[in-house]
């Protein structure tokens, strides 16, 4: 079973209970009705990215749904949390790409997203034999990767939030959801 479609989504939830906070984040992301199975980081060959709205309509309640998920939570008032999924897709769509997950404390959403995107692109670049200096800034490497002619696209989806001021649990999720071929 190799998924042919994927969508990216994110959400945040707040509740006195940690698990309920996670459930609310999944609801915000639109994927709460599925039995989620987290998998590792491969973006399948020939996979198409579809809009969240289209992908969510393809999910059935109770369905086993594979995903790559970044999740973070805190009950510390005002604590900055983030969760990011990075994606790097090769120009040759018959080759696989990479998804990465990153969860951070004290990191703004943009920085968290850039880190996850960089991580996915770097993993893909190493499999494609693209030479680079890992110590150069992400922006420089991003240009190198794209100008190599091997990497078509990099992107990320990120959810960040500040911990609830009253000390309730705050959960953030960023998720790449695979659509089962039968859907």
N, CA, C and O atoms as a DFTB+ gen file, in Angstrom:
732 C
 N C O
     1  1       0.850      -1.178       0.000
     2  2       0.000       0.000       0.000
     3  2       0.897       1.243       0.000
     4  3       1.553       1.542       0.998
     5  1       0.919       1.947      -1.102
     6  2       1.684       3.189      -1.214
     7  2       0.677       4.314      -1.438
     8  3      -0.016       4.331      -2.456
     9  1       0.591       5.253      -0.496
    10  2      -0.353       6.367      -0.665
    11  2      -0.035       7.180      -1.915
    12  3       1.126       7.397      -2.261
    13  1      -1.096       7.623      -2.581
    14  2      -0.931       8.437      -3.767
    15  2      -1.310       9.893      -3.529
    16  3      -1.110      10.746      -4.394
    17  1      -1.867      10.175      -2.333
    18  2      -2.260      11.533      -1.976
    19  2      -1.882      11.802      -0.524
    20  3      -1.789      10.897       0.305
    21  1      -1.666      13.098      -0.255
    22  2      -1.309      13.527       1.093
    23  2      -1.820      14.950       1.282
    24  3      -1.897      15.722       0.326
    25  1      -2.169      15.289       2.519
    26  2      -2.467      16.686       2.810
    27  2      -1.812      17.080       4.122
    28  3      -1.539      16.243       4.984
    29  1      -1.567      18.378       4.249
    30  2      -0.936      18.934       5.447
    31  2      -1.986      19.678       6.252
    32  3      -2.848      20.359       5.697
    33  1      -1.902      19.535       7.575
    34  2      -2.851      20.211       8.447
    35  2      -2.178      20.515       9.781
    36  3      -1.100      20.003      10.084
    37  1      -2.837      21.359      10.569
    38  2      -2.297      21.750      11.862
    39  2      -3.443      22.104      12.794
    40  3      -4.560      22.368      12.348
    41  1      -3.159      22.109      14.101
    42  2      -4.198      22.469      15.053
    43  2      -3.632      22.751      16.431
    44  3      -2.486      22.426      16.742
    45  1      -4.486      23.374      17.253
    46  2      -4.128      23.675      18.637
    47  2      -5.339      23.371      19.509
    48  3      -6.480      23.587      19.100
    49  1      -5.082      22.869      20.711
    50  2      -6.158      22.575      21.653
    51  2      -5.756      22.951      23.064
    52  3      -4.580      22.892      23.423
    53  1      -6.745      23.341      23.868
    54  2      -6.504      23.739      25.257
    55  2      -7.561      23.074      26.131
    56  3      -8.754      23.136      25.831
    57  1      -7.112      22.427      27.229
    58  2      -8.036      21.761      28.142
    59  2      -7.330      21.491      29.459
    60  3      -6.101      21.521      29.527
    61  1      -8.098      21.230      30.500
    62  2      -7.488      20.918      31.803
    63  2      -6.804      19.556      31.787
    64  3      -5.896      19.302      32.579
    65  1      -7.242      18.677      30.879
    66  2      -6.639      17.352      30.749
    67  2      -5.732      17.303      29.526
    68  3      -6.084      17.798      28.455
    69  1      -4.557      16.696      29.702
    70  2      -3.577      16.610      28.618
    71  2      -4.148      15.887      27.392
    72  3      -3.995      16.363      26.268
    73  1      -4.806      14.737      27.605
    74  2      -5.352      13.969      26.492
    75  2      -6.464      14.738      25.773
    76  3      -6.534      14.731      24.544
    77  1      -7.320      15.391      26.534
    78  2      -8.403      16.174      25.917
    79  2      -7.830      17.349      25.112
    80  3      -8.381      17.717      24.075
    81  1      -6.747      17.924      25.578
    82  2      -6.082      18.994      24.833
    83  2      -5.587      18.479      23.487
    84  3      -5.713      19.160      22.469
    85  1      -5.026      17.280      23.486
    86  2      -4.568      16.653      22.244
    87  2      -5.751      16.389      21.313
    88  3      -5.672      16.658      20.114
    89  1      -6.837      15.865      21.859
    90  2      -8.044      15.617      21.060
    91  2      -8.549      16.907      20.412
    92  3      -8.934      16.907      19.242
    93  1      -8.546      17.997      21.168
    94  2      -9.007      19.281      20.621
    95  2      -8.074      19.795      19.523
    96  3      -8.527      20.426      18.568
    97  1      -6.779      19.528      19.658
    98  2      -5.833      19.909      18.598
    99  2      -6.117      19.101      17.327
   100  3      -6.055      19.637      16.221
   101  1      -6.429      17.808      17.490
   102  2      -6.772      16.974      16.336
   103  2      -8.070      17.462      15.696
   104  3      -8.189      17.465      14.471
   105  1      -9.043      17.875      16.511
   106  2     -10.290      18.423      15.974
   107  2     -10.021      19.692      15.182
   108  3     -10.566      19.890      14.097
   109  1      -9.171      20.550      15.741
   110  2      -8.824      21.789      15.050
   111  2      -8.157      21.485      13.702
   112  3      -8.341      22.216      12.729
   113  1      -7.390      20.407      13.662
   114  2      -6.708      19.987      12.434
   115  2      -7.658      19.249      11.479
   116  3      -7.337      19.067      10.304
   117  1      -8.833      18.823      11.985
   118  2      -9.811      18.145      11.143
   119  2      -9.576      16.656      10.958
   120  3     -10.075      16.066       9.999
   121  1      -8.814      16.031      11.876
   122  2      -8.475      14.612      11.711
   123  2      -8.804      13.771      12.945
   124  3      -8.278      12.669      13.105
   125  1      -9.659      14.281      13.803
   126  2      -9.961      13.604      15.062
   127  2     -10.732      12.306      14.912
   128  3     -10.715      11.479      15.823
   129  1     -11.404      12.103      13.796
   130  2     -12.266      10.930      13.646
   131  2     -11.513       9.679      13.206
   132  3     -12.114       8.613      13.074
   133  1     -10.206       9.793      12.976
   134  2      -9.406       8.667      12.478
   135  2      -8.554       8.049      13.571
   136  3      -8.223       8.701      14.561
   137  1      -8.204       6.795      13.383
   138  2      -7.217       6.117      14.216
   139  2      -5.863       6.365      13.566
   140  3      -5.504       5.719      12.581
   141  1      -5.126       7.300      14.123
   142  2      -3.886       7.751      13.515
   143  2      -2.722       6.830      13.861
   144  3      -2.536       6.459      15.020
   145  1      -1.956       6.470      12.862
   146  2      -0.763       5.655      13.022
   147  2       0.400       6.486      12.505
   148  3       0.469       6.802      11.317
   149  1       1.305       6.834      13.395
   150  2       2.455       7.658      12.997
   151  2       3.519       6.784      12.344
   152  3       3.884       5.727      12.858
   153  1       4.002       7.251      11.205
   154  2       5.040       6.551      10.460
   155  2       6.241       7.475      10.304
   156  3       6.201       8.642      10.694
   157  1       7.299       6.936       9.733
   158  2       8.511       7.731       9.587
   159  2       8.401       8.695       8.419
   160  3       7.306       9.164       8.111
   161  1       9.488       8.993       7.776
   162  2       9.619      10.252       7.057
   163  2       9.665      10.200       5.540
   164  3      10.219      11.118       4.935
   165  1       9.125       9.199       4.902
   166  2       9.243       9.112       3.443
   167  2       7.992       9.653       2.753
   168  3       6.873       9.226       3.037
   169  1       8.206      10.599       1.844
   170  2       7.154      11.105       0.966
   171  2       7.145      10.181      -0.245
   172  3       8.130      10.133      -0.982
   173  1       6.047       9.438      -0.474
   174  2       6.044       8.405      -1.515
   175  2       6.256       8.952      -2.925
   176  3       5.859      10.077      -3.227
   177  1       6.886       8.144      -3.789
   178  2       7.008       8.536      -5.195
   179  2       5.623       8.751      -5.801
   180  3       4.666       8.066      -5.440
   181  1       5.527       9.696      -6.712
   182  2       4.290       9.989      -7.441
   183  2       3.119      10.385      -6.542
   184  3       1.963      10.282      -6.953
   185  1       3.399      10.826      -5.353
   186  2       2.353      11.245      -4.419
   187  2       1.961      12.693      -4.727
   188  3       2.810      13.528      -5.039
   189  1       0.678      12.968      -4.633
   190  2       0.159      14.298      -4.945
   191  2      -0.292      14.988      -3.655
   192  3      -1.011      14.401      -2.845
   193  1       0.137      16.235      -3.475
   194  2      -0.323      17.030      -2.334
   195  2      -1.680      17.626      -2.704
   196  3      -1.829      18.270      -3.743
   197  1      -2.665      17.398      -1.834
   198  2      -4.008      17.921      -2.085
   199  2      -4.381      18.886      -0.967
   200  3      -3.789      18.834       0.111
   201  1      -5.345      19.760      -1.203
   202  2      -5.784      20.682      -0.146
   203  2      -6.386      19.931       1.040
   204  3      -6.986      18.868       0.878
   205  1      -6.220      20.490       2.212
   206  2      -6.756      19.898       3.440
   207  2      -8.252      19.619       3.303
   208  3      -8.722      18.552       3.698
   209  1      -8.986      20.554       2.756
   210  2     -10.439      20.407       2.648
   211  2     -10.804      19.176       1.818
   212  3     -11.739      18.452       2.161
   213  1     -10.075      18.939       0.735
   214  2     -10.340      17.767      -0.109
   215  2      -9.943      16.488       0.618
   216  3     -10.682      15.504       0.598
   217  1      -8.779      16.502       1.259
   218  2      -8.298      15.312       1.958
   219  2      -9.181      14.920       3.128
   220  3      -9.457      13.736       3.324
   221  1      -9.629      15.895       3.909
   222  2     -10.472      15.596       5.076
   223  2     -11.776      14.921       4.659
   224  3     -12.309      14.090       5.394
   225  1     -12.289      15.278       3.481
   226  2     -13.531      14.659       2.988
   227  2     -13.328      13.186       2.630
   228  3     -14.293      12.423       2.576
   229  1     -12.091      12.790       2.388
   230  2     -11.804      11.405       2.002
   231  2     -11.623      10.479       3.203
   232  3     -11.519       9.264       3.040
   233  1     -11.585      11.048       4.402
   234  2     -11.374      10.246       5.611
   235  2     -12.705       9.731       6.144
   236  3     -13.717      10.432       6.113
   237  1     -12.685       8.503       6.630
   238  2     -13.878       7.877       7.194
   239  2     -13.700       7.671       8.693
   240  3     -12.607       7.317       9.135
   241  1     -14.751       7.885       9.488
   242  2     -14.644       7.668      10.933
   243  2     -14.144       6.264      11.257
   244  3     -14.639       5.272      10.721
   245  1     -13.163       6.202      12.136
   246  2     -12.606       4.928      12.567
   247  2     -11.529       4.361      11.666
   248  3     -10.906       3.354      12.002
   249  1     -11.304       4.991      10.532
   250  2     -10.321       4.515       9.566
   251  2      -8.914       4.552      10.158
   252  3      -8.555       5.489      10.872
   253  1      -8.117       3.513       9.851
   254  2      -6.694       3.531      10.190
   255  2      -6.046       4.493       9.190
   256  3      -6.091       4.263       7.982
   257  1      -5.454       5.551       9.691
   258  2      -4.911       6.607       8.844
   259  2      -3.447       6.825       9.204
   260  3      -3.110       7.119      10.351
   261  1      -2.594       6.676       8.214
   262  2      -1.164       6.868       8.429
   263  2      -0.819       8.343       8.296
   264  3      -1.387       9.067       7.478
   265  1       0.127       8.764       9.120
   266  2       0.526      10.173       9.100
   267  2       1.939      10.327       9.649
   268  3       2.482       9.433      10.297
   269  1       2.508      11.479       9.369
   270  2       3.727      11.926      10.039
   271  2       3.274      13.092      10.896
   272  3       2.727      14.070      10.386
   273  1       3.501      12.990      12.205
   274  2       2.966      13.988      13.139
   275  2       4.072      14.583      14.006
   276  3       4.927      13.875      14.538
   277  1       4.026      15.897      14.127
   278  2       4.829      16.612      15.122
   279  2       3.849      17.099      16.177
   280  3       2.798      17.644      15.842
   281  1       4.177      16.910      17.433
   282  2       3.259      17.237      18.536
   283  2       4.068      17.817      19.688
   284  3       5.171      17.360      19.989
   285  1       3.499      18.829      20.320
   286  2       4.137      19.396      21.500
   287  2       3.040      19.860      22.441
   288  3       1.942      20.206      22.004
   289  1       3.339      19.867      23.731
   290  2       2.342      20.267      24.718
   291  2       3.013      20.819      25.963
   292  3       4.159      20.498      26.279
   293  1       2.262      21.658      26.657
   294  2       2.762      22.252      27.892
   295  2       1.585      22.716      28.738
   296  3       0.536      23.102      28.223
   297  1       1.789      22.666      30.049
   298  2       0.818      23.294      30.943
   299  2       1.470      24.445      31.709
   300  3       0.949      24.905      32.725
   301  1       2.622      24.902      31.204
   302  2       3.285      26.070      31.776
   303  2       2.665      27.335      31.198
   304  3       2.645      27.501      29.978
   305  1       2.165      28.221      32.036
   306  2       1.593      29.472      31.519
   307  2       2.596      30.229      30.643
   308  3       3.757      30.405      31.013
   309  1       2.129      30.663      29.494
   310  2       2.888      31.495      28.563
   311  2       4.081      30.810      27.894
   312  3       4.832      31.477      27.183
   313  1       4.283      29.517      28.092
   314  2       5.418      28.827      27.458
   315  2       5.151      28.702      25.964
   316  3       4.102      28.204      25.553
   317  1       6.095      29.151      25.161
   318  2       5.969      29.088      23.708
   319  2       6.306      27.673      23.246
   320  3       7.374      27.143      23.555
   321  1       5.368      27.064      22.494
   322  2       5.580      25.730      21.950
   323  2       5.285      25.747      20.451
   324  3       4.509      26.568      19.963
   325  1       5.922      24.821      19.733
   326  2       5.651      24.714      18.302
   327  2       5.809      23.270      17.858
   328  3       6.507      22.473      18.485
   329  1       5.137      22.961      16.756
   330  2       5.242      21.660      16.097
   331  2       5.248      21.931      14.599
   332  3       4.420      22.691      14.096
   333  1       6.191      21.304      13.882
   334  2       6.351      21.570      12.446
   335  2       6.593      20.284      11.675
   336  3       7.238      19.353      12.158
   337  1       6.061      20.260      10.471
   338  2       6.370      19.213       9.504
   339  2       7.060      19.900       8.327
   340  3       6.539      20.868       7.773
   341  1       8.217      19.402       7.956
   342  2       8.928      19.885       6.780
   343  2       8.748      18.892       5.651
   344  3       8.578      17.697       5.894
   345  1       8.783      19.373       4.424
   346  2       8.585      18.522       3.257
   347  2       9.568      18.926       2.162
   348  3       9.728      20.108       1.860
   349  1      10.216      17.934       1.579
   350  2      11.113      18.156       0.435
   351  2      10.766      17.131      -0.635
   352  3      10.787      15.925      -0.390
   353  1      10.445      17.633      -1.830
   354  2      10.008      16.785      -2.935
   355  2      11.030      16.864      -4.065
   356  3      11.429      17.959      -4.460
   357  1      11.460      15.710      -4.592
   358  2      12.421      15.739      -5.700
   359  2      11.769      16.142      -7.014
   360  3      10.562      15.984      -7.200
   361  1      12.579      16.662      -7.913
   362  2      12.071      17.046      -9.236
   363  2      11.549      15.819      -9.982
   364  3      10.518      15.884     -10.651
   365  1      12.257      14.717      -9.865
   366  2      11.834      13.455     -10.471
   367  2      10.817      12.814      -9.533
   368  3      11.185      12.236      -8.510
   369  1       9.528      12.918      -9.888
   370  2       8.498      12.447      -8.956
   371  2       8.421      10.929      -8.844
   372  3       7.616      10.413      -8.068
   373  1       9.242      10.201      -9.604
   374  2       9.302       8.748      -9.416
   375  2      10.270       8.388      -8.280
   376  3      10.366       7.225      -7.887
   377  1      10.974       9.376      -7.764
   378  2      11.875       9.206      -6.614
   379  2      11.130       9.656      -5.358
   380  3      10.252      10.516      -5.423
   381  1      11.481       9.076      -4.236
   382  2      10.827       9.474      -2.987
   383  2      11.411      10.772      -2.443
   384  3      12.545      11.141      -2.749
   385  1      10.608      11.455      -1.630
   386  2      11.040      12.663      -0.949
   387  2      11.077      12.421       0.547
   388  3      11.030      11.281       1.007
   389  1      11.160      13.516       1.305
   390  2      11.255      13.396       2.764
   391  2      10.285      14.323       3.477
   392  3       9.997      15.437       3.041
   393  1       9.799      13.806       4.591
   394  2       9.034      14.585       5.565
   395  2       9.856      14.583       6.849
   396  3      10.507      13.590       7.175
   397  1       9.826      15.673       7.560
   398  2      10.513      15.717       8.859
   399  2       9.560      16.297       9.888
   400  3       8.665      17.075       9.557
   401  1       9.759      15.914      11.125
   402  2       8.959      16.494      12.198
   403  2       9.892      17.171      13.201
   404  3      10.988      16.691      13.490
   405  1       9.425      18.285      13.713
   406  2      10.214      19.071      14.660
   407  2       9.262      19.633      15.708
   408  3       8.200      20.156      15.372
   409  1       9.639      19.525      16.966
   410  2       8.837      20.057      18.072
   411  2       9.784      20.851      18.961
   412  3      10.857      20.366      19.321
   413  1       9.392      22.056      19.311
   414  2      10.319      22.918      20.041
   415  2       9.614      23.715      21.131
   416  3       8.411      23.970      21.067
   417  1      10.393      24.095      22.124
   418  2       9.964      25.024      23.173
   419  2      10.718      26.330      22.967
   420  3      11.904      26.322      22.637
   421  1      10.033      27.451      23.163
   422  2      10.683      28.749      23.098
   423  2      11.083      29.177      21.697
   424  3      11.924      30.062      21.539
   425  1      10.498      28.566      20.684
   426  2      10.858      28.863      19.306
   427  2       9.613      29.350      18.565
   428  3       8.574      28.691      18.590
   429  1       9.720      30.492      17.914
   430  2       8.581      31.012      17.150
   431  2       8.285      30.098      15.969
   432  3       9.148      29.346      15.516
   433  1       7.048      30.175      15.476
   434  2       6.597      29.304      14.409
   435  2       7.450      29.370      13.161
   436  3       7.768      28.334      12.578
   437  1       7.828      30.562      12.739
   438  2       8.617      30.699      11.515
   439  2       9.957      29.976      11.626
   440  3      10.385      29.300      10.691
   441  1      10.609      30.123      12.763
   442  2      11.908      29.458      12.944
   443  2      11.745      27.940      13.001
   444  3      12.543      27.198      12.428
   445  1      10.715      27.492      13.689
   446  2      10.440      26.066      13.780
   447  2      10.159      25.485      12.397
   448  3      10.658      24.413      12.057
   449  1       9.359      26.196      11.600
   450  2       9.042      25.747      10.252
   451  2      10.258      25.699       9.355
   452  3      10.446      24.739       8.606
   453  1      11.090      26.732       9.425
   454  2      12.314      26.752       8.628
   455  2      13.221      25.582       8.998
   456  3      13.828      24.961       8.125
   457  1      13.311      25.282      10.292
   458  2      14.158      24.176      10.749
   459  2      13.658      22.851      10.174
   460  3      14.448      22.054       9.668
   461  1      12.329      22.613      10.253
   462  2      11.763      21.361       9.743
   463  2      11.949      21.250       8.232
   464  3      12.262      20.176       7.718
   465  1      11.757      22.355       7.527
   466  2      11.923      22.367       6.074
   467  2      13.378      22.087       5.699
   468  3      13.650      21.313       4.782
   469  1      14.302      22.716       6.408
   470  2      15.727      22.506       6.202
   471  2      16.083      21.040       6.439
   472  3      16.830      20.446       5.661
   473  1      15.558      20.467       7.498
   474  2      15.854      19.078       7.837
   475  2      15.391      18.137       6.725
   476  3      16.139      17.247       6.321
   477  1      14.171      18.323       6.230
   478  2      13.660      17.478       5.147
   479  2      14.497      17.646       3.884
   480  3      14.841      16.663       3.227
   481  1      14.825      18.891       3.545
   482  2      15.617      19.160       2.339
   483  2      17.016      18.564       2.457
   484  3      17.548      18.033       1.481
   485  1      17.606      18.646       3.627
   486  2      18.946      18.100       3.830
   487  2      18.930      16.578       3.710
   488  3      19.837      15.995       3.115
   489  1      17.902      15.927       4.273
   490  2      17.809      14.472       4.142
   491  2      17.664      14.077       2.684
   492  3      18.298      13.120       2.240
   493  1      16.835      14.802       1.924
   494  2      16.666      14.501       0.508
   495  2      17.963      14.769      -0.256
   496  3      18.369      13.963      -1.093
   497  1      18.604      15.882       0.025
   498  2      19.845      16.233      -0.683
   499  2      20.908      15.155      -0.505
   500  3      21.628      14.833      -1.450
   501  1      21.010      14.597       0.693
   502  2      22.028      13.568       0.919
   503  2      21.729      12.305       0.125
   504  3      22.661      11.631      -0.312
   505  1      20.459      11.961      -0.077
   506  2      20.135      10.764      -0.872
   507  2      20.334      11.009      -2.360
   508  3      20.542      10.065      -3.122
   509  1      20.273      12.271      -2.782
   510  2      20.446      12.611      -4.193
   511  2      21.897      12.920      -4.553
   512  3      22.211      13.172      -5.716
   513  1      22.779      12.900      -3.556
   514  2      24.188      13.153      -3.803
   515  2      24.531      14.613      -4.029
   516  3      25.563      14.918      -4.628
   517  1      23.682      15.524      -3.560
   518  2      23.960      16.951      -3.699
   519  2      24.975      17.342      -2.623
   520  3      24.739      17.140      -1.431
   521  1      26.085      17.894      -3.049
   522  2      27.105      18.301      -2.091
   523  2      26.786      19.678      -1.543
   524  3      26.384      20.576      -2.282
   525  1      26.970      19.836      -0.236
   526  2      26.665      21.102       0.423
   527  2      27.459      21.185       1.716
   528  3      27.950      20.182       2.234
   529  1      27.570      22.394       2.218
   530  2      28.220      22.621       3.501
   531  2      27.116      22.722       4.552
   532  3      26.328      23.667       4.516
   533  1      27.039      21.778       5.483
   534  2      25.962      21.812       6.469
   535  2      26.023      23.014       7.405
   536  3      25.054      23.296       8.110
   537  1      27.142      23.722       7.420
   538  2      27.283      24.878       8.305
   539  2      26.789      26.179       7.681
   540  3      26.726      27.201       8.364
   541  1      26.435      26.160       6.390
   542  2      25.915      27.382       5.777
   543  2      24.471      27.594       6.200
   544  3      23.800      26.659       6.635
   545  1      24.002      28.808       6.073
   546  2      22.638      29.155       6.483
   547  2      21.630      28.436       5.598
   548  3      21.914      28.120       4.443
   549  1      20.442      28.182       6.159
   550  2      19.373      27.490       5.447
   551  2      19.054      28.173       4.121
   552  3      18.881      27.498       3.106
   553  1      18.975      29.498       4.118
   554  2      18.613      30.219       2.901
   555  2      19.610      29.932       1.773
   556  3      19.212      29.793       0.616
   557  1      20.894      29.845       2.103
   558  2      21.915      29.545       1.097
   559  2      21.779      28.121       0.590
   560  3      21.838      27.869      -0.614
   561  1      21.594      27.185       1.524
   562  2      21.441      25.788       1.127
   563  2      20.158      25.579       0.326
   564  3      20.135      24.789      -0.618
   565  1      19.092      26.287       0.702
   566  2      17.833      26.171      -0.032
   567  2      18.047      26.544      -1.497
   568  3      17.560      25.851      -2.391
   569  1      18.766      27.624      -1.746
   570  2      19.053      28.040      -3.122
   571  2      19.917      27.003      -3.833
   572  3      19.692      26.706      -5.006
   573  1      20.896      26.456      -3.133
   574  2      21.769      25.430      -3.712
   575  2      20.952      24.190      -4.074
   576  3      21.089      23.646      -5.169
   577  1      20.109      23.752      -3.151
   578  2      19.293      22.559      -3.400
   579  2      18.412      22.756      -4.629
   580  3      18.351      21.895      -5.506
   581  1      17.736      23.892      -4.679
   582  2      16.803      24.128      -5.784
   583  2      17.538      24.347      -7.105
   584  3      17.050      23.937      -8.158
   585  1      18.701      24.987      -7.060
   586  2      19.452      25.220      -8.296
   587  2      20.155      23.948      -8.788
   588  3      20.627      23.901      -9.923
   589  1      20.224      22.928      -7.944
   590  2      20.854      21.668      -8.353
   591  2      20.054      20.964      -9.446
   592  3      20.581      20.116     -10.166
   593  1      18.772      21.328      -9.561
   594  2      17.920      20.681     -10.545
   595  2      17.309      19.381     -10.054
   596  3      16.566      18.728     -10.787
   597  1      17.618      18.997      -8.809
   598  2      17.105      17.733      -8.277
   599  2      15.930      17.911      -7.314
   600  3      15.078      17.029      -7.206
   601  1      15.883      19.040      -6.620
   602  2      14.818      19.257      -5.633
   603  2      13.826      20.254      -6.214
   604  3      14.179      21.381      -6.561
   605  1      12.575      19.810      -6.311
   606  2      11.527      20.617      -6.917
   607  2      10.902      21.590      -5.928
   608  3      10.684      22.757      -6.254
   609  1      10.612      21.113      -4.720
   610  2       9.848      21.929      -3.798
   611  2      10.214      21.601      -2.359
   612  3      10.446      20.443      -2.010
   613  1      10.263      22.645      -1.526
   614  2      10.333      22.459      -0.079
   615  2       9.265      23.349       0.541
   616  3       8.980      24.439       0.045
   617  1       8.687      22.874       1.615
   618  2       7.673      23.648       2.328
   619  2       7.568      23.126       3.754
   620  3       8.221      22.148       4.120
   621  1       6.744      23.787       4.548
   622  2       6.488      23.314       5.899
   623  2       5.090      23.734       6.312
   624  3       4.481      24.624       5.718
   625  1       4.600      23.068       7.347
   626  2       3.378      23.493       8.020
   627  2       3.703      23.496       9.502
   628  3       4.284      22.545      10.025
   629  1       3.322      24.574      10.171
   630  2       3.722      24.782      11.568
   631  2       2.559      25.315      12.382
   632  3       1.784      26.153      11.923
   633  1       2.458      24.810      13.596
   634  2       1.508      25.358      14.564
   635  2       2.294      25.744      15.808
   636  3       3.033      24.931      16.364
   637  1       2.132      26.976      16.236
   638  2       2.759      27.405      17.491
   639  2       1.679      28.020      18.376
   640  3       0.624      28.437      17.898
   641  1       1.962      28.067      19.659
   642  2       1.017      28.657      20.614
   643  2       1.756      28.954      21.906
   644  3       2.813      28.387      22.185
   645  1       1.175      29.858      22.691
   646  2       1.663      30.103      24.046
   647  2       0.828      29.279      25.000
   648  3      -0.385      29.150      24.834
   649  1       1.489      28.720      26.005
   650  2       0.769      27.959      27.013
   651  2      -0.322      28.807      27.647
   652  3      -0.146      30.003      27.880
   653  1      -1.453      28.165      27.922
   654  2      -2.602      28.842      28.513
   655  2      -2.199      29.587      29.778
   656  3      -1.483      29.045      30.620
   657  1      -2.649      30.808      29.911
   658  2      -2.271      31.665      31.040
   659  2      -2.739      31.116      32.388
   660  3      -2.172      31.452      33.428
   661  1      -3.785      30.263      32.369
   662  2      -4.312      29.671      33.608
   663  2      -3.657      28.326      33.923
   664  3      -4.012      27.693      34.917
   665  1      -2.714      27.878      33.103
   666  2      -2.027      26.618      33.357
   667  2      -2.751      25.392      32.812
   668  3      -2.422      24.263      33.177
   669  1      -3.741      25.609      31.933
   670  2      -4.378      24.469      31.271
   671  2      -3.401      23.880      30.259
   672  3      -2.477      24.560      29.811
   673  1      -3.606      22.627      29.905
   674  2      -2.764      22.009      28.896
   675  2      -3.025      22.646      27.536
   676  3      -4.172      22.825      27.128
   677  1      -1.942      22.984      26.845
   678  2      -2.000      23.492      25.476
   679  2      -1.215      22.518      24.613
   680  3      -0.062      22.204      24.907
   681  1      -1.852      22.039      23.539
   682  2      -1.217      21.085      22.630
   683  2      -1.242      21.656      21.220
   684  3      -2.247      22.215      20.782
   685  1      -0.125      21.510      20.515
   686  2      -0.047      21.888      19.104
   687  2       0.340      20.654      18.294
   688  3       1.139      19.829      18.739
   689  1      -0.241      20.540      17.097
   690  2       0.106      19.459      16.180
   691  2       0.292      20.025      14.781
   692  3      -0.369      20.986      14.385
   693  1       1.196      19.415      14.050
   694  2       1.364      19.629      12.612
   695  2       1.434      18.223      12.028
   696  3       2.172      17.373      12.525
   697  1       0.656      17.982      10.964
   698  2       0.493      16.605      10.497
   699  2       0.482      16.543       8.972
   700  3      -0.142      17.367       8.303
   701  1       1.186      15.547       8.441
   702  2       1.089      15.177       7.031
   703  2       0.251      13.897       7.022
   704  3       0.675      12.870       7.553
   705  1      -0.930      13.963       6.421
   706  2      -1.889      12.849       6.444
   707  2      -1.888      12.143       5.104
   708  3      -2.133      12.760       4.067
   709  1      -1.610      10.833       5.127
   710  2      -1.647      10.016       3.916
   711  2      -3.076       9.553       3.665
   712  3      -3.783       9.154       4.590
   713  1      -3.485       9.611       2.427
   714  2      -4.805       9.116       2.040
   715  2      -4.626       7.680       1.523
   716  3      -3.847       7.428       0.605
   717  1      -5.368       6.749       2.137
   718  2      -5.299       5.354       1.716
   719  2      -5.746       5.236       0.263
   720  3      -6.694       5.907      -0.145
   721  1      -5.073       4.387      -0.530
   722  2      -5.424       4.251      -1.943
   723  2      -6.897       3.914      -2.193
   724  3      -7.443       4.303      -3.225
   725  1      -7.544       3.208      -1.281
   726  2      -8.945       2.825      -1.471
   727  2      -9.906       3.983      -1.218
   728  3     -11.084       3.887      -1.563
   729  1      -9.428       5.076      -0.621
   730  2     -10.302       6.202      -0.274
   731  2     -10.740       6.981      -1.485
   732  3     -11.478       7.958      -1.356
